[in-house]
Amino acid sequence: MKAIEIIQSGGVGDTGQLQMIDLPVPIPRSGEMLIRVHAAGINRPDVLQRRGRYHAPTGASEIPGLEVAGVIAGGELEGSGFKMGDRVCALLQGGGYAEYCTAPIPQCLPVPDGLSFVEAASLPETFFTVWSNIFDRAAIKPGETLLVQGGTSGIGVAAIQIATARGHRVFATARTPEKCQACESLGAARGINYMTEDFVEIIKRETGGKGVDVILDIMGAMYIQRELDCMAEDGRLVMIAHLGGRKGTIDFGQLLHKRLTVTGSTLRPRSVEFKGQVAQSLREHVWPLLESGQVQAVVDRIFPLERVMQAHELMESSNHIGKIVLQVIEDDPT
C-alpha cells in the first residue's frame, strides 16, 4: 500500500518532512478491523507530530492520521454489528495517511446516511473530542450557554453545531469578520472577533452579566484569567490544547467565590473502552442530527494524498474554516 512517512521533523518551509512510501498492508489484531481508506482527516496533532512535538503513543502506528473513512476490508467481525464491505469512519491512534489502516472495532461508526467518504472522514477526531469534553466532562445541562474558542477550527465548527442543535446558546471567537460570520451561519448566537473585540465584555453583555456556563478552550495560558472573568457561577472551563502557552497565573479567589471548575483532557491516549463509549453516545445522539441535516460536515479543502504537505501548510496557516481532508481514492460515491 501507499502511505505517508515522517522522514524529518520540522516546520513549514523545511523540505523532506513527509514522503510517500510503499509499506505492507497492516494485519488487524483481535478486536480490530482492516479499512480500505477512501479519505483521511487532517488534525493539528498530525502537524505537531510532524514537527516532532507530539509523538505517537506506544504501540500506535508512526504513520500520521487520526481519522479515516472507507470500506471494511478485513478483521474478525462476528458479533460486531459490522460486515465486510460496510462503509465506516473510525477514530485511530495513528495510521490514517495510508491506503489501508486498522482500527479498534469499538472506535468505528457507520458512515452517516447521505455523507460522502470525504465528509465522513472529517468527523471522528473532532466529534469524539467535542462530545467527550462538552457533554461528558463539562456535563453541559439544558439551558446552559457555551463559549467556543476558535470557532472555525474543526473542533469549533463541530462544537457550535452540536451544541446549537441540542438547544444551547453558543458564542464563538474567531480572528476575522468573515470567520465570525461563518460561526454565526453555523448557529452561534454571536461570533466574536478576538482581534478587535473583548470577548469578556461581549459575553457579560450578551448574558446580562451572568457569564457563560461552559468554555471549550484551546489557548491555555493566554486566555485563562479572562475566561474565569467571563464565567458564570458553577461554570466549567475545559481545556483541550494550550496554543497560547502552558503556564499562566489565575485569581484563585475568583475560582473559589464562583465555584468554578477548570479541567482538561487529551483524547489520543485514552482507552479503547473509553472511546467506544463515546462512539456509542455519538451514534445515539449526534448521528441522527447528521442524517437529518441539522449538523453538517464542514470541509474547507480536499487534497490528494501526495499533496499532504500542502494540506499541513494550510492547517498551520489557520486560513481554513472547518476540516481539511486527504482524498485517498478519487472516486468517492455517497
LUMBA-252290 format. One record per residue (C-alpha): residue number from 1; residue in three letters; x, y, z. Coordinates in nm, 4 decimals. Example, Ala and Ser with C-alpha at 12.3 -4.5 7.8 and 13.67 -1.06 7.14 Angstrom:
<sites>
+-----+------+----------+----------+----------+
! pos ! code !        X !        Y !        Z !
+-----+------+----------+----------+----------+
!   1 !  ala !   1.2300 !  -0.4500 !   0.7800 !
!   2 !  ser !   1.3670 !  -0.1060 !   0.7140 !
+-----+------+----------+----------+----------+
</sites>
This chain:
<sites>
+-----+------+----------+----------+----------+
! pos ! code !        X !        Y !        Z !
+-----+------+----------+----------+----------+
!   1 !  met !   0.0000 !   0.0000 !   0.0000 !
!   2 !  lys !   0.0947 !   0.3659 !  -0.0330 !
!   3 !  ala !   0.1444 !   0.5511 !   0.2952 !
!   4 !  ile !   0.2895 !   0.8785 !   0.4240 !
!   5 !  glu !   0.6000 !   0.8637 !   0.6423 !
!   6 !  ile !   0.7536 !   1.1401 !   0.8542 !
!   7 !  ile !   1.1168 !   1.1290 !   0.7464 !
!   8 !  gln !   1.2294 !   1.4513 !   0.9118 !
!   9 !  ser !   1.0750 !   1.6628 !   1.1867 !
!  10 !  gly !   1.0356 !   2.0318 !   1.1171 !
!  11 !  gly !   0.8149 !   2.3285 !   1.0436 !
!  12 !  val !   0.6547 !   2.4695 !   0.7319 !
!  13 !  gly !   0.9152 !   2.5568 !   0.4699 !
!  14 !  asp !   1.1501 !   2.2729 !   0.5624 !
!  15 !  thr !   1.1955 !   2.0114 !   0.2923 !
!  16 !  gly !   1.1684 !   1.6369 !   0.3007 !
!  17 !  gln !   0.9428 !   1.6047 !   0.6050 !
!  18 !  leu !   0.6677 !   1.3869 !   0.4632 !
!  19 !  gln !   0.7207 !   1.1256 !   0.1959 !
!  20 !  met !   0.5009 !   0.8705 !   0.0209 !
!  21 !  ile !   0.6386 !   0.5192 !   0.0608 !
!  22 !  asp !   0.5339 !   0.1586 !  -0.0008 !
!  23 !  leu !   0.4501 !  -0.0498 !   0.3063 !
!  24 !  pro !   0.2835 !  -0.3871 !   0.3653 !
!  25 !  val !  -0.0898 !  -0.3746 !   0.4299 !
!  26 !  pro !  -0.1347 !  -0.3949 !   0.8090 !
!  27 !  ile !  -0.2848 !  -0.7070 !   0.9626 !
!  28 !  pro !  -0.5735 !  -0.6451 !   1.2041 !
!  29 !  arg !  -0.5270 !  -0.7797 !   1.5540 !
!  30 !  ser !  -0.8033 !  -0.9310 !   1.7643 !
!  31 !  gly !  -1.0747 !  -0.6704 !   1.8128 !
!  32 !  glu !  -0.9689 !  -0.4658 !   1.5098 !
!  33 !  met !  -1.0951 !  -0.4236 !   1.1547 !
!  34 !  leu !  -0.8993 !  -0.3521 !   0.8371 !
!  35 !  ile !  -1.0244 !  -0.0465 !   0.6468 !
!  36 !  arg !  -0.9600 !   0.0338 !   0.2813 !
!  37 !  val !  -0.9165 !   0.4079 !   0.3271 !
!  38 !  his !  -1.1024 !   0.6413 !   0.0914 !
!  39 !  ala !  -1.0318 !   0.9634 !   0.2842 !
!  40 !  ala !  -0.8409 !   1.0779 !   0.5928 !
!  41 !  gly !  -0.8879 !   1.3886 !   0.8042 !
!  42 !  ile !  -0.6079 !   1.6329 !   0.8869 !
!  43 !  asn !  -0.5816 !   1.7425 !   1.2503 !
!  44 !  arg !  -0.3493 !   1.9711 !   1.4438 !
!  45 !  pro !  -0.1942 !   1.6769 !   1.6354 !
!  46 !  asp !  -0.0759 !   1.5448 !   1.2945 !
!  47 !  val !   0.1075 !   1.8735 !   1.2384 !
!  48 !  leu !   0.2571 !   1.8646 !   1.5880 !
!  49 !  gln !   0.3689 !   1.5044 !   1.5297 !
!  50 !  arg !   0.5384 !   1.6087 !   1.2045 !
!  51 !  arg !   0.7122 !   1.8906 !   1.3898 !
!  52 !  gly !   0.8456 !   1.6444 !   1.6497 !
!  53 !  arg !   0.6330 !   1.7855 !   1.9324 !
!  54 !  tyr !   0.3692 !   1.5140 !   1.9724 !
!  55 !  his !   0.4855 !   1.1542 !   1.9486 !
!  56 !  ala !   0.2587 !   0.8612 !   1.8730 !
!  57 !  pro !   0.1615 !   0.6585 !   2.1823 !
!  58 !  thr !   0.3480 !   0.3359 !   2.2490 !
!  59 !  gly !   0.2234 !   0.0643 !   2.0157 !
!  60 !  ala !   0.0498 !   0.3048 !   1.7765 !
!  61 !  ser !   0.1393 !   0.3377 !   1.4100 !
!  62 !  glu !   0.4038 !   0.6017 !   1.3362 !
!  63 !  ile !   0.2102 !   0.6932 !   1.0215 !
!  64 !  pro !   0.0168 !   1.0147 !   1.0937 !
!  65 !  gly !  -0.3599 !   1.0321 !   1.0698 !
!  66 !  leu !  -0.6197 !   1.0056 !   1.3474 !
!  67 !  glu !  -0.9406 !   0.9626 !   1.1477 !
!  68 !  val !  -1.0465 !   0.7919 !   0.8272 !
!  69 !  ala !  -1.3475 !   0.6823 !   0.6277 !
!  70 !  gly !  -1.3567 !   0.3838 !   0.3956 !
!  71 !  val !  -1.4768 !   0.0288 !   0.3453 !
!  72 !  ile !  -1.4240 !  -0.2692 !   0.5766 !
!  73 !  ala !  -1.1710 !  -0.4996 !   0.4114 !
!  74 !  gly !  -1.0883 !  -0.7482 !   0.6858 !
!  75 !  gly !  -1.0973 !  -0.8477 !   1.0503 !
!  76 !  glu !  -1.2975 !  -1.0769 !   1.2763 !
!  77 !  leu !  -1.6359 !  -0.9036 !   1.2631 !
!  78 !  glu !  -1.8631 !  -1.1639 !   1.4231 !
!  79 !  gly !  -2.0845 !  -1.0021 !   1.6849 !
!  80 !  ser !  -1.9643 !  -0.6518 !   1.5988 !
!  81 !  gly !  -2.2672 !  -0.5397 !   1.4007 !
!  82 !  phe !  -2.0418 !  -0.4746 !   1.1000 !
!  83 !  lys !  -1.9777 !  -0.6848 !   0.7910 !
!  84 !  met !  -1.7271 !  -0.6866 !   0.5056 !
!  85 !  gly !  -1.7859 !  -0.4025 !   0.2609 !
!  86 !  asp !  -1.9646 !  -0.1745 !   0.5071 !
!  87 !  arg !  -1.8912 !   0.1985 !   0.4785 !
!  88 !  val !  -1.7354 !   0.3148 !   0.8072 !
!  89 !  cys !  -1.5471 !   0.6021 !   0.9649 !
!  90 !  ala !  -1.3072 !   0.5476 !   1.2507 !
!  91 !  leu !  -1.1011 !   0.7172 !   1.5200 !
!  92 !  leu !  -0.7386 !   0.5989 !   1.5220 !
!  93 !  gln !  -0.4259 !   0.6381 !   1.7341 !
!  94 !  gly !  -0.2345 !   0.6757 !   1.4077 !
!  95 !  gly !  -0.2010 !   0.5237 !   1.0618 !
!  96 !  gly !  -0.4663 !   0.7162 !   0.8706 !
!  97 !  tyr !  -0.2479 !   0.8632 !   0.5947 !
!  98 !  ala !  -0.2423 !   0.5374 !   0.4003 !
!  99 !  glu !  -0.4416 !   0.3225 !   0.1605 !
! 100 !  tyr !  -0.5210 !   0.0762 !   0.4398 !
! 101 !  cys !  -0.5316 !   0.1039 !   0.8174 !
! 102 !  thr !  -0.6518 !  -0.0943 !   1.1167 !
! 103 !  ala !  -0.8910 !   0.0399 !   1.3789 !
! 104 !  pro !  -1.0347 !  -0.0954 !   1.7045 !
! 105 !  ile !  -1.3906 !  -0.2022 !   1.6262 !
! 106 !  pro !  -1.5451 !  -0.0040 !   1.9163 !
! 107 !  gln !  -1.3980 !   0.3155 !   1.7660 !
! 108 !  cys !  -1.5702 !   0.2615 !   1.4303 !
! 109 !  leu !  -1.9044 !   0.4042 !   1.3247 !
! 110 !  pro !  -2.1140 !   0.3655 !   1.0096 !
! 111 !  val !  -2.0841 !   0.6485 !   0.7599 !
! 112 !  pro !  -2.3973 !   0.8579 !   0.8231 !
! 113 !  asp !  -2.6590 !   0.8231 !   0.5508 !
! 114 !  gly !  -2.6132 !   1.0820 !   0.2773 !
! 115 !  leu !  -2.2499 !   1.1661 !   0.3579 !
! 116 !  ser !  -1.9529 !   1.1024 !   0.1292 !
! 117 !  phe !  -1.6332 !   0.9365 !   0.2453 !
! 118 !  val !  -1.4622 !   1.2780 !   0.2462 !
! 119 !  glu !  -1.7327 !   1.4231 !   0.4711 !
! 120 !  ala !  -1.7302 !   1.1195 !   0.6992 !
! 121 !  ala !  -1.3508 !   1.1331 !   0.7350 !
! 122 !  ser !  -1.3857 !   1.4840 !   0.8788 !
! 123 !  leu !  -1.5971 !   1.3660 !   1.1722 !
! 124 !  pro !  -1.4330 !   1.1261 !   1.4205 !
! 125 !  glu !  -1.1488 !   1.3227 !   1.5840 !
! 126 !  thr !  -1.3469 !   1.6428 !   1.6291 !
! 127 !  phe !  -1.6828 !   1.4871 !   1.7149 !
! 128 !  phe !  -1.5312 !   1.2469 !   1.9713 !
! 129 !  thr !  -1.3433 !   1.5421 !   2.1247 !
! 130 !  val !  -1.6472 !   1.7695 !   2.1383 !
! 131 !  trp !  -1.8791 !   1.5104 !   2.2870 !
! 132 !  ser !  -1.6350 !   1.3790 !   2.5472 !
! 133 !  asn !  -1.5415 !   1.7278 !   2.6680 !
! 134 !  ile !  -1.8585 !   1.9383 !   2.6437 !
! 135 !  phe !  -2.1231 !   1.6761 !   2.7116 !
! 136 !  asp !  -1.9344 !   1.4271 !   2.9301 !
! 137 !  arg !  -1.6546 !   1.6127 !   3.1120 !
! 138 !  ala !  -1.8252 !   1.9530 !   3.1405 !
! 139 !  ala !  -2.1706 !   1.7881 !   3.1585 !
! 140 !  ile !  -2.3428 !   2.0853 !   2.9977 !
! 141 !  lys !  -2.7039 !   2.0996 !   3.1124 !
! 142 !  pro !  -3.0211 !   2.2083 !   2.9309 !
! 143 !  gly !  -3.0413 !   2.5860 !   2.9082 !
! 144 !  glu !  -2.6709 !   2.6435 !   2.9716 !
! 145 !  thr !  -2.4503 !   2.8562 !   2.7480 !
! 146 !  leu !  -2.1233 !   2.7692 !   2.5767 !
! 147 !  leu !  -1.8216 !   2.9703 !   2.4590 !
! 148 !  val !  -1.6059 !   2.8043 !   2.1932 !
! 149 !  gln !  -1.2565 !   2.9459 !   2.1441 !
! 150 !  gly !  -1.1523 !   2.9070 !   1.7801 !
! 151 !  gly !  -1.4975 !   2.8713 !   1.6319 !
! 152 !  thr !  -1.3898 !   2.7965 !   1.2739 !
! 153 !  ser !  -1.1456 !   2.5184 !   1.3599 !
! 154 !  gly !  -1.2563 !   2.1612 !   1.3033 !
! 155 !  ile !  -1.3340 !   2.1356 !   1.6757 !
! 156 !  gly !  -1.5108 !   2.4713 !   1.6664 !
! 157 !  val !  -1.7497 !   2.4022 !   1.3798 !
! 158 !  ala !  -1.8465 !   2.0696 !   1.5380 !
! 159 !  ala !  -1.8975 !   2.2223 !   1.8839 !
! 160 !  ile !  -2.1094 !   2.5120 !   1.7567 !
! 161 !  gln !  -2.3362 !   2.2872 !   1.5519 !
! 162 !  ile !  -2.3845 !   2.0056 !   1.8014 !
! 163 !  ala !  -2.4461 !   2.2359 !   2.0986 !
! 164 !  thr !  -2.6831 !   2.4582 !   1.8986 !
! 165 !  ala !  -2.8760 !   2.1581 !   1.7670 !
! 166 !  arg !  -2.9167 !   2.0365 !   2.1260 !
! 167 !  gly !  -3.0648 !   2.3685 !   2.2341 !
! 168 !  his !  -2.7691 !   2.5579 !   2.3820 !
! 169 !  arg !  -2.6885 !   2.9225 !   2.3187 !
! 170 !  val !  -2.3349 !   2.9316 !   2.1770 !
! 171 !  phe !  -2.0756 !   3.2073 !   2.1440 !
! 172 !  ala !  -1.7575 !   3.1619 !   1.9429 !
! 173 !  thr !  -1.4354 !   3.3540 !   1.8867 !
! 174 !  ala !  -1.2579 !   3.3905 !   1.5526 !
! 175 !  arg !  -0.9967 !   3.6231 !   1.4057 !
! 176 !  thr !  -1.1706 !   3.7849 !   1.1057 !
! 177 !  pro !  -1.5169 !   3.9247 !   1.0310 !
! 178 !  glu !  -1.5630 !   3.6524 !   0.7687 !
! 179 !  lys !  -1.4843 !   3.3802 !   1.0210 !
! 180 !  cys !  -1.7175 !   3.5376 !   1.2780 !
! 181 !  gln !  -1.9919 !   3.5374 !   1.0159 !
! 182 !  ala !  -1.9183 !   3.1706 !   0.9444 !
! 183 !  cys !  -1.9611 !   3.0915 !   1.3163 !
! 184 !  glu !  -2.2992 !   3.2616 !   1.3148 !
! 185 !  ser !  -2.4060 !   3.0812 !   0.9973 !
! 186 !  leu !  -2.3311 !   2.7531 !   1.1777 !
! 187 !  gly !  -2.5576 !   2.8519 !   1.4667 !
! 188 !  ala !  -2.3554 !   3.0691 !   1.7046 !
! 189 !  ala !  -2.5589 !   3.3478 !   1.8624 !
! 190 !  arg !  -2.2569 !   3.5764 !   1.8351 !
! 191 !  gly !  -1.9243 !   3.5466 !   1.6579 !
! 192 !  ile !  -1.6621 !   3.7487 !   1.8478 !
! 193 !  asn !  -1.3616 !   3.8895 !   1.6617 !
! 194 !  tyr !  -1.0844 !   3.8444 !   1.9160 !
! 195 !  met !  -0.8556 !   4.0740 !   1.7153 !
! 196 !  thr !  -1.0826 !   4.3773 !   1.7612 !
! 197 !  glu !  -1.3294 !   4.2839 !   2.0389 !
! 198 !  asp !  -1.3070 !   4.1871 !   2.4066 !
! 199 !  phe !  -1.4801 !   3.8527 !   2.4461 !
! 200 !  val !  -1.5166 !   3.9074 !   2.8233 !
! 201 !  glu !  -1.7093 !   4.2306 !   2.7724 !
! 202 !  ile !  -1.9296 !   4.0825 !   2.4998 !
! 203 !  ile !  -2.0089 !   3.7646 !   2.6948 !
! 204 !  lys !  -2.1110 !   3.9675 !   3.0005 !
! 205 !  arg !  -2.3293 !   4.1931 !   2.7890 !
! 206 !  glu !  -2.4888 !   3.9068 !   2.5961 !
! 207 !  thr !  -2.5670 !   3.7126 !   2.9151 !
! 208 !  gly !  -2.6944 !   4.0062 !   3.1196 !
! 209 !  gly !  -2.3876 !   3.9995 !   3.3425 !
! 210 !  lys !  -2.4284 !   3.6317 !   3.4368 !
! 211 !  gly !  -2.1421 !   3.4940 !   3.2291 !
! 212 !  val !  -2.1117 !   3.1752 !   3.0291 !
! 213 !  asp !  -2.1625 !   2.8302 !   3.1825 !
! 214 !  val !  -1.9106 !   2.6233 !   2.9833 !
! 215 !  ile !  -1.5983 !   2.7204 !   2.7871 !
! 216 !  leu !  -1.4139 !   2.4942 !   2.5430 !
! 217 !  asp !  -1.0599 !   2.6319 !   2.5279 !
! 218 !  ile !  -0.7628 !   2.5681 !   2.3005 !
! 219 !  met !  -0.5428 !   2.8595 !   2.4099 !
! 220 !  gly !  -0.4375 !   2.7841 !   2.7678 !
! 221 !  ala !  -0.2292 !   3.0463 !   2.9481 !
! 222 !  met !  -0.3072 !   3.3327 !   2.7087 !
! 223 !  tyr !  -0.6793 !   3.3345 !   2.7898 !
! 224 !  ile !  -0.7298 !   3.1548 !   3.1201 !
! 225 !  gln !  -0.7768 !   3.4514 !   3.3551 !
! 226 !  arg !  -1.0039 !   3.6335 !   3.1115 !
! 227 !  glu !  -1.2057 !   3.3157 !   3.0757 !
! 228 !  leu !  -1.2520 !   3.2964 !   3.4514 !
! 229 !  asp !  -1.3640 !   3.6607 !   3.4379 !
! 230 !  cys !  -1.6500 !   3.5814 !   3.1993 !
! 231 !  met !  -1.7697 !   3.2543 !   3.3559 !
! 232 !  ala !  -2.0965 !   3.2166 !   3.5416 !
! 233 !  glu !  -2.1145 !   3.0771 !   3.8927 !
! 234 !  asp !  -2.0508 !   2.6998 !   3.8897 !
! 235 !  gly !  -1.9029 !   2.7398 !   3.5412 !
! 236 !  arg !  -1.6746 !   2.4791 !   3.3843 !
! 237 !  leu !  -1.3672 !   2.5509 !   3.1740 !
! 238 !  val !  -1.2466 !   2.2549 !   2.9660 !
! 239 !  met !  -0.9011 !   2.2837 !   2.8089 !
! 240 !  ile !  -0.8121 !   2.0635 !   2.5133 !
! 241 !  ala !  -0.4959 !   2.2435 !   2.3936 !
! 242 !  his !  -0.2548 !   2.5165 !   2.5022 !
! 243 !  leu !  -0.1670 !   2.7010 !   2.1821 !
! 244 !  gly !  -0.1312 !   3.0202 !   2.3863 !
! 245 !  gly !   0.1072 !   2.8769 !   2.6469 !
! 246 !  arg !   0.1313 !   2.6021 !   2.9090 !
! 247 !  lys !   0.1758 !   2.8121 !   3.2243 !
! 248 !  gly !  -0.0350 !   3.1022 !   3.3466 !
! 249 !  thr !  -0.1479 !   3.2908 !   3.6568 !
! 250 !  ile !  -0.5051 !   3.2944 !   3.7850 !
! 251 !  asp !  -0.7032 !   3.4588 !   4.0642 !
! 252 !  phe !  -0.7824 !   3.1704 !   4.2991 !
! 253 !  gly !  -1.0177 !   3.3912 !   4.4969 !
! 254 !  gln !  -1.2380 !   3.4166 !   4.1910 !
! 255 !  leu !  -1.2166 !   3.0394 !   4.1446 !
! 256 !  leu !  -1.3437 !   2.9881 !   4.4999 !
! 257 !  his !  -1.6024 !   3.2651 !   4.5007 !
! 258 !  lys !  -1.7745 !   3.1477 !   4.1807 !
! 259 !  arg !  -1.7188 !   2.7742 !   4.2468 !
! 260 !  leu !  -1.5500 !   2.7287 !   3.9114 !
! 261 !  thr !  -1.4118 !   2.4066 !   3.7667 !
! 262 !  val !  -1.1016 !   2.4059 !   3.5473 !
! 263 !  thr !  -1.0318 !   2.0731 !   3.3806 !
! 264 !  gly !  -0.8792 !   1.9328 !   3.0645 !
! 265 !  ser !  -0.8171 !   1.6210 !   2.8627 !
! 266 !  thr !  -0.6447 !   1.4671 !   2.5639 !
! 267 !  leu !  -0.8183 !   1.2045 !   2.3539 !
! 268 !  arg !  -0.5420 !   1.0128 !   2.1774 !
! 269 !  pro !  -0.4055 !   0.8129 !   2.4759 !
! 270 !  arg !  -0.7471 !   0.7198 !   2.6174 !
! 271 !  ser !  -0.8508 !   0.3546 !   2.6221 !
! 272 !  val !  -1.0450 !   0.1728 !   2.3536 !
! 273 !  glu !  -1.3191 !   0.1189 !   2.6107 !
! 274 !  phe !  -1.3485 !   0.4939 !   2.6755 !
! 275 !  lys !  -1.3536 !   0.5803 !   2.3058 !
! 276 !  gly !  -1.6056 !   0.3037 !   2.2413 !
! 277 !  gln !  -1.8408 !   0.4604 !   2.4957 !
! 278 !  val !  -1.8055 !   0.7976 !   2.3222 !
! 279 !  ala !  -1.8745 !   0.6303 !   1.9865 !
! 280 !  gln !  -2.1990 !   0.4863 !   2.1205 !
! 281 !  ser !  -2.3061 !   0.8286 !   2.2507 !
! 282 !  leu !  -2.2343 !   0.9846 !   1.9115 !
! 283 !  arg !  -2.4284 !   0.7140 !   1.7301 !
! 284 !  glu !  -2.7268 !   0.7685 !   1.9587 !
! 285 !  his !  -2.7286 !   1.1466 !   1.9933 !
! 286 !  val !  -2.5346 !   1.3010 !   1.7014 !
! 287 !  trp !  -2.5549 !   1.0653 !   1.4025 !
! 288 !  pro !  -2.9311 !   1.1335 !   1.3688 !
! 289 !  leu !  -2.8523 !   1.5072 !   1.3574 !
! 290 !  leu !  -2.6067 !   1.4471 !   1.0733 !
! 291 !  glu !  -2.8528 !   1.2315 !   0.8821 !
! 292 !  ser !  -3.1298 !   1.4901 !   0.9200 !
! 293 !  gly !  -2.9015 !   1.7766 !   0.8129 !
! 294 !  gln !  -2.9240 !   1.9635 !   1.1461 !
! 295 !  val !  -2.5484 !   1.9126 !   1.1815 !
! 296 !  gln !  -2.3230 !   1.9124 !   0.8761 !
! 297 !  ala !  -1.9712 !   1.8005 !   0.7935 !
! 298 !  val !  -1.7842 !   2.1240 !   0.7156 !
! 299 !  val !  -1.4925 !   2.0561 !   0.4782 !
! 300 !  asp !  -1.2821 !   2.3540 !   0.3704 !
! 301 !  arg !  -1.0360 !   2.1880 !   0.1293 !
! 302 !  ile !  -0.9618 !   1.8440 !  -0.0135 !
! 303 !  phe !  -0.6094 !   1.7371 !  -0.1118 !
! 304 !  pro !  -0.4879 !   1.4159 !  -0.2782 !
! 305 !  leu !  -0.2663 !   1.2020 !  -0.0564 !
! 306 !  glu !   0.0512 !   1.3024 !  -0.2401 !
! 307 !  arg !  -0.0136 !   1.6706 !  -0.1579 !
! 308 !  val !  -0.0179 !   1.6130 !   0.2155 !
! 309 !  met !   0.2445 !   1.8841 !   0.2824 !
! 310 !  gln !   0.0216 !   2.1480 !   0.1215 !
! 311 !  ala !  -0.2597 !   2.0275 !   0.3450 !
! 312 !  his !  -0.0377 !   2.0699 !   0.6517 !
! 313 !  glu !   0.0653 !   2.4158 !   0.5365 !
! 314 !  leu !  -0.2994 !   2.5186 !   0.5152 !
! 315 !  met !  -0.3624 !   2.3790 !   0.8631 !
! 316 !  glu !  -0.0703 !   2.5789 !   1.0060 !
! 317 !  ser !  -0.1860 !   2.8978 !   0.8321 !
! 318 !  ser !  -0.5274 !   2.8780 !   1.0059 !
! 319 !  asn !  -0.6814 !   3.0146 !   0.6866 !
! 320 !  his !  -0.9422 !   2.7409 !   0.6741 !
! 321 !  ile !  -1.2981 !   2.7085 !   0.8038 !
! 322 !  gly !  -1.3771 !   2.3566 !   0.9169 !
! 323 !  lys !  -1.1813 !   2.0483 !   0.8202 !
! 324 !  ile !  -0.9037 !   1.9688 !   0.5734 !
! 325 !  val !  -0.9247 !   1.6205 !   0.4217 !
! 326 !  leu !  -0.6943 !   1.3949 !   0.2214 !
! 327 !  gln !  -0.8697 !   1.2020 !  -0.0560 !
! 328 !  val !  -0.7011 !   0.8665 !  -0.0964 !
! 329 !  ile !  -0.9391 !   0.7250 !  -0.3594 !
! 330 !  glu !  -1.0626 !   0.9734 !  -0.6185 !
! 331 !  asp !  -1.3960 !   0.8030 !  -0.6831 !
! 332 !  asp !  -1.5964 !   0.8925 !  -0.3721 !
! 333 !  pro !  -1.9616 !   0.7915 !  -0.4100 !
! 334 !  thr !  -2.2093 !   0.8797 !  -0.1353 !
+-----+------+----------+----------+----------+
</sites>
